[in-house]
């Protein structure tokens, strides 16, 4: 029998975060499981000559963030289907970042005033961190979700 996914147990989701990815900067969303992290653009800034314009991102005609949320709320989504959903989302939208956490040597979540977000590194020491800024409440949820993860290191 299939069981629906549970937020905080099977996945963690930040519907609004600062997007800094392959297609510029703007607003995005971040979805995490124990094995992957997926960043998607929601609204980015594009330069057209001297003019900056915002671009909204859609999946199947639905705003990207809403599409992800509604997909996660689908009662037929089983925990074993989450990684497949993340791969499908990554392939259906340009500008996504899909990180396989088995390639990450260090994972850290911070929620201080000066540094708030999830940080990953494929190196076992030294510089080379990549960050995904989060709001305070989301950082707390990500911190709790990834507590005890094999790649987790101290705050």
Secondary structure, 3 states (H helix, E strand, C coil): CCCECCECCCEEEEEEEEEEECCEEEEEEEEECCCEEEEEEEEEEEEECCEEEEEECEECCEEHHHHHHHHHHCCCCEHHHHHHHHHHHHHHCCCCEEEEHHHCCEEEEEECCCCEEEEEECCCCCCCCEEEECCHHHHHHHHHHHCCCCCECCC
